[in-house]
């Protein structure tokens, strides 16, 4: 190894809603970080299966985030 490994990703709301975040990280958040699930709803890379998992697992603010998403789709 010629260089040290990169430090672990610090999971924040910015990471959860960034379109640059790897999909595997988004799934990790959906499974393991309930306080960041609402931010996944705002991520353009969040597909239907990921949003379904977020909906099923819930967490602080998830219902409200999904309601806003669905309302924006109706407009």
Secondary structure, DSSP 8 states (H G I E B T S, - for coil): --S---------HHHHH-TTS-HHHHHHHHHH-GGGHHHHTT-TT--HHHHHHHHHH--TTHHHHHHHHHHHHH-
